[in-house]
Amino acid sequence: MNKTILLLACLLGLVACSSQYIMSTKDGKMITSDSKPKLDKTTGMYLYYDEDGREVMIKQEDVTQIIER
């Protein structure tokens, strides 16, 4: 019983630590990602995961700002 409660508390702590990020684009879109977008310098594109967990890429030049939510 105590192990289960401890496990649940740890899982909730991990979920609470994850942050969402919002990227604004030149054309006015606001894109929400579940993880911090990573820039691939060789391709010039940001890699991120959308709300459905799919891997998505967007050109660095199209992104104007990235904000942690």
DSSP file (Angstrom, degrees, kcal/mol; ACC not computed):
  #  RESIDUE AA STRUCTURE BP1 BP2  ACC     N-H-->O    O-->H-N    N-H-->O    O-->H-N    TCO  KAPPA ALPHA  PHI   PSI    X-CA   Y-CA   Z-CA
    1    1 A M     >        0   0    0      0, 0.0     4,-2.0     0, 0.0     5,-0.2   0.000 360.0 360.0 360.0 -48.3    0.0    0.0    0.0
    2    2 A N  H  >  +     0   0    0      1,-0.2     4,-2.3     2,-0.2     5,-0.2   0.865 360.0  53.5 -65.4 -35.5    2.7    2.5    1.0
    3    3 A K  H  > S+     0   0    0      2,-0.2     4,-2.5     1,-0.2    -1,-0.2   0.884 107.7  51.1 -65.8 -37.9    4.8    1.6   -2.1
    4    4 A T  H  > S+     0   0    0      2,-0.2     4,-2.4     1,-0.2    -2,-0.2   0.918 110.9  47.3 -65.0 -44.2    1.8    2.3   -4.3
    5    5 A I  H  X S+     0   0    0     -4,-2.0     4,-2.3     2,-0.2    -2,-0.2   0.908 112.9  49.4 -63.7 -42.4    1.2    5.7   -2.7
    6    6 A L  H  X S+     0   0    0     -4,-2.3     4,-2.2     2,-0.2    -2,-0.2   0.907 111.0  49.9 -63.5 -42.6    4.9    6.5   -3.1
    7    7 A L  H  X S+     0   0    0     -4,-2.5     4,-2.3     2,-0.2    -2,-0.2   0.918 111.3  48.4 -62.5 -44.7    4.9    5.5   -6.7
    8    8 A L  H  X S+     0   0    0     -4,-2.4     4,-2.4     1,-0.2    -1,-0.2   0.891 110.3  51.7 -63.4 -40.0    1.8    7.6   -7.5
    9    9 A A  H  X S+     0   0    0     -4,-2.3     4,-1.9     2,-0.2    -1,-0.2   0.896 110.5  48.8 -64.0 -40.3    3.4   10.6   -5.7
   10   10 A C  H  X S+     0   0    0     -4,-2.2     4,-2.0     2,-0.2    -2,-0.2   0.907 111.2  49.6 -65.6 -42.4    6.6   10.2   -7.8
   11   11 A L  H  X S+     0   0    0     -4,-2.3     4,-2.2     1,-0.2    -2,-0.2   0.906 110.5  49.8 -64.4 -41.3    4.6   10.0  -11.0
   12   12 A L  H  X S+     0   0    0     -4,-2.4     4,-2.2     1,-0.2    -1,-0.2   0.878 108.9  53.6 -64.3 -36.7    2.6   13.1  -10.2
   13   13 A G  H  X S+     0   0    0     -4,-1.9     4,-1.2     2,-0.2    -1,-0.2   0.894 108.7  48.7 -64.1 -40.2    5.8   14.9   -9.4
   14   14 A L  H  X S+     0   0    0     -4,-2.0     4,-0.9     2,-0.2    -2,-0.2   0.895 111.6  49.0 -67.1 -40.1    7.2   14.0  -12.8
   15   15 A V  H >< S+     0   0    0     -4,-2.2     3,-0.6     1,-0.2    -2,-0.2   0.892 109.0  52.9 -66.0 -39.4    4.1   15.1  -14.6
   16   16 A A  H 3< S+     0   0    0     -4,-2.2    -1,-0.2     1,-0.2    -2,-0.2   0.781 105.3  56.2 -67.9 -26.1    4.1   18.4  -12.7
   17   17 A C  H 3< S+     0   0    0     -4,-1.2    -1,-0.2    -3,-0.2    -2,-0.2   0.726  86.1  94.1 -79.8 -22.1    7.7   19.1  -13.8
   18   18 A S    <<  -     0   0    0     -4,-0.9     2,-0.3    -3,-0.6    17,-0.1  -0.481  63.9-154.9 -74.3 142.7    7.0   18.8  -17.5
   19   19 A S        -     0   0    0     -2,-0.2     2,-0.3    15,-0.1    -2,-0.1  -0.839   9.7-134.9-118.3 152.3    6.3   22.1  -19.2
   20   20 A Q        -     0   0    0     -2,-0.3    49,-3.4    15,-0.0     2,-0.4  -0.777  19.8-151.5 -98.7 151.8    4.5   23.1  -22.3
   21   21 A Y  E     -AB  33  68A   0     12,-2.4    12,-3.0    -2,-0.3     2,-0.5  -0.942   2.1-149.0-123.7 146.6    6.0   25.6  -24.8
   22   22 A I  E     -AB  32  67A   0     45,-3.1    45,-2.8    -2,-0.4     2,-0.5  -0.969   9.8-163.8-117.5 126.7    4.2   27.9  -27.1
   23   23 A M  E     -AB  31  66A   0      8,-3.1     8,-3.2    -2,-0.5     2,-0.4  -0.928   5.0-155.2-108.9 129.9    5.8   28.9  -30.4
   24   24 A S  E     -AB  30  65A   0     41,-2.5    40,-2.9    -2,-0.5    41,-1.4  -0.854  13.9-153.4-101.5 142.9    4.5   31.9  -32.3
   25   25 A T  E >   - B   0  63A   0      4,-2.0     3,-1.8    -2,-0.4    38,-0.2  -0.645  29.2-105.6-112.5 167.9    5.1   32.0  -36.0
   26   26 A K  T 3  S+     0   0    0     36,-2.1    37,-0.1     1,-0.3    -1,-0.1   0.804 119.5  55.1 -61.4 -30.5    5.5   34.7  -38.6
   27   27 A D  T 3  S-     0   0    0     35,-0.3    -1,-0.3     2,-0.0    35,-0.0   0.315 123.8-101.2 -90.5  10.6    2.0   34.1  -39.9
   28   28 A G  S <  S+     0   0    0     -3,-1.8    -2,-0.1     1,-0.3     2,-0.1   0.471  72.1 144.0  92.2   2.4    0.4   34.5  -36.5
   29   29 A K        -     0   0    0      1,-0.0    -4,-2.0    -5,-0.0     2,-0.5  -0.458  39.9-148.2 -75.1 149.1   -0.1   30.9  -35.5
   30   30 A M  E     -A   24   0A   0     -6,-0.2     2,-0.5    -2,-0.1    -6,-0.2  -0.971  16.7-166.7-117.3 112.7    0.4   29.8  -31.9
   31   31 A I  E     -A   23   0A   0     -8,-3.2    -8,-3.1    -2,-0.5     2,-0.5  -0.877   6.7-151.7-107.2 128.0    1.7   26.3  -31.7
   32   32 A T  E     -A   22   0A   0     -2,-0.5    19,-0.4   -10,-0.2     2,-0.4  -0.837  13.4-173.1 -98.7 132.0    1.7   24.3  -28.4
   33   33 A S  E     -A   21   0A   0    -12,-3.0   -12,-2.4    -2,-0.5    17,-0.2  -0.941  26.2-141.4-123.0 149.5    4.3   21.7  -27.8
   34   34 A D  S    S+     0   0    0     15,-2.2     2,-0.3    -2,-0.4   -15,-0.1   0.529  88.1  32.5 -85.5  -6.3    4.5   19.2  -24.9
   35   35 A S  S    S-     0   0    0     14,-0.5   -14,-0.2   -14,-0.1    14,-0.2  -0.936 102.1 -78.8-142.1 165.3    8.3   19.4  -24.8
   36   36 A K        -     0   0    0     -2,-0.3    11,-0.1     1,-0.1    -2,-0.1  -0.491  53.8-114.4 -67.6 126.1   10.9   22.1  -25.4
   37   37 A P        -     0   0    0      0, 0.0     2,-0.5     0, 0.0    11,-0.2  -0.367  28.8-144.6 -61.5 137.9   11.5   22.4  -29.2
   38   38 A K  E     -C   47   0B   0      9,-2.7     9,-2.9    -2,-0.0     2,-0.5  -0.908   7.0-134.7-109.7 131.6   15.0   21.3  -30.2
   39   39 A L  E     -C   46   0B   0     -2,-0.5     2,-0.9     7,-0.2     7,-0.2  -0.736   6.6-152.7 -87.9 124.6   16.8   23.1  -33.0
   40   40 A D  E >>> -C   45   0B   0      5,-2.8     4,-2.5    -2,-0.5     5,-1.1  -0.855   8.4-164.9 -92.8 104.8   18.6   20.8  -35.5
   41   41 A K  T 345S+     0   0    0     -2,-0.9    -1,-0.2     1,-0.2     5,-0.0   0.755  82.9  59.5 -67.1 -24.7   21.4   23.1  -36.7
   42   42 A T  T 345S+     0   0    0      1,-0.2    -1,-0.2     3,-0.1    -2,-0.0   0.856 120.2  25.6 -72.9 -33.2   22.1   20.9  -39.7
   43   43 A T  T <45S-     0   0    0     -3,-0.6    -2,-0.2     2,-0.2    -1,-0.2   0.632  99.1-128.8-102.3 -17.5   18.6   21.3  -41.2
   44   44 A G  T  <5 +     0   0    0     -4,-2.5    16,-2.8     1,-0.3    17,-0.4   0.799  67.0 124.0  72.9  28.7   17.7   24.6  -39.6
   45   45 A M  E   < -CD  40  59B   0     -5,-1.1    -5,-2.8    14,-0.2     2,-0.4  -0.941  60.4-127.8-126.1 145.6   14.4   23.2  -38.3
   46   46 A Y  E     -CD  39  58B   0     12,-3.3    12,-2.0    -2,-0.4     2,-0.5  -0.734  20.7-153.3 -86.2 136.7   12.8   22.9  -34.8
   47   47 A L  E     +CD  38  57B   0     -9,-2.9    -9,-2.7    -2,-0.4     2,-0.3  -0.948  27.9 151.6-110.1 129.0   11.7   19.4  -33.8
   48   48 A Y  E     - D   0  56B   0      8,-2.6     8,-3.3    -2,-0.5     2,-0.5  -0.944  42.0-115.2-148.7 169.1    8.9   19.2  -31.3
   49   49 A Y  E     - D   0  55B   0     -2,-0.3   -15,-2.2     6,-0.2   -14,-0.5  -0.944  30.3-141.3-111.5 128.4    6.0   16.9  -30.2
   50   50 A D    >   -     0   0    0      4,-2.4     3,-2.0    -2,-0.5   -17,-0.1  -0.092  38.0 -85.1 -78.6-176.9    2.5   18.2  -30.6
   51   51 A E  T 3  S+     0   0    0    -19,-0.4    -1,-0.1     1,-0.3   -18,-0.1   0.720 129.6  54.0 -64.4 -21.6   -0.4   17.7  -28.2
   52   52 A D  T 3  S-     0   0    0      2,-0.1    -1,-0.3     0, 0.0    -2,-0.0   0.397 119.9-108.0 -92.2   2.4   -1.2   14.3  -29.8
   53   53 A G  S <  S+     0   0    0     -3,-2.0     2,-0.3     1,-0.3    -2,-0.1   0.549  71.5 142.9  85.3   7.8    2.4   13.1  -29.3
   54   54 A R        -     0   0    0      1,-0.1    -4,-2.4    -5,-0.0     2,-0.4  -0.595  55.3-116.6 -83.7 143.7    3.4   13.3  -33.0
   55   55 A E  E     -D   49   0B   0     -2,-0.3     2,-0.3    -6,-0.2    -6,-0.2  -0.666  40.5-179.6 -79.5 127.9    6.8   14.4  -34.0
   56   56 A V  E     -D   48   0B   0     -8,-3.3    -8,-2.6    -2,-0.4     2,-0.4  -0.949  15.4-155.3-131.5 148.5    6.6   17.7  -36.0
   57   57 A M  E     -D   47   0B   0     -2,-0.3     2,-0.3   -10,-0.2   -10,-0.2  -0.957  10.3-179.3-124.2 145.3    9.2   19.9  -37.6
   58   58 A I  E     -D   46   0B   0    -12,-2.0   -12,-3.3    -2,-0.4     5,-0.1  -0.995  36.1 -99.6-141.2 144.2    9.0   23.6  -38.4
   59   59 A K  E >>  -D   45   0B   0     -2,-0.3     3,-1.1   -14,-0.2     4,-0.6  -0.350  24.2-133.2 -64.8 139.6   11.6   25.9  -40.1
   60   60 A Q  G >4 S+     0   0    0    -16,-2.8     3,-1.0     1,-0.3    -1,-0.1   0.868 106.2  58.9 -59.9 -37.4   13.6   28.1  -37.7
   61   61 A E  G 34 S+     0   0    0    -17,-0.4    -1,-0.3     1,-0.2   -16,-0.1   0.702 100.7  56.5 -68.6 -18.9   12.9   31.1  -39.9
   62   62 A D  G <4 S+     0   0    0     -3,-1.1   -36,-2.1   -37,-0.1     2,-0.5   0.662  91.7  83.9 -83.9 -17.1    9.2   30.7  -39.4
   63   63 A V  E <<  +B   25   0A   0     -3,-1.0   -38,-0.3    -4,-0.6     3,-0.1  -0.759  47.7 175.0 -92.9 126.7    9.4   30.8  -35.6
   64   64 A T  E     +     0   0A   0    -40,-2.9     2,-0.3    -2,-0.5   -39,-0.2   0.745  67.0   3.6 -98.0 -29.0    9.4   34.3  -34.0
   65   65 A Q  E     -B   24   0A   0    -41,-1.4   -41,-2.5     2,-0.0     2,-0.4  -0.986  50.7-156.1-159.5 144.7    9.3   33.4  -30.4
   66   66 A I  E     -B   23   0A   0     -2,-0.3     2,-0.4   -43,-0.2   -43,-0.2  -0.994  20.2-175.8-124.9 124.3    9.3   30.4  -28.0
   67   67 A I  E     -B   22   0A   0    -45,-2.8   -45,-3.1    -2,-0.4     2,-0.4  -0.958  24.6-128.7-123.7 135.3    7.7   30.8  -24.6
   68   68 A E  E      B   21   0A   0     -2,-0.4   -47,-0.2   -47,-0.2    -2,-0.0  -0.692 360.0 360.0 -79.3 131.9    7.6   28.3  -21.7
   69   69 A R              0   0    0    -49,-3.4   -48,-0.1    -2,-0.4    -1,-0.1   0.443 360.0 360.0 -90.1 360.0    4.0   28.1  -20.4
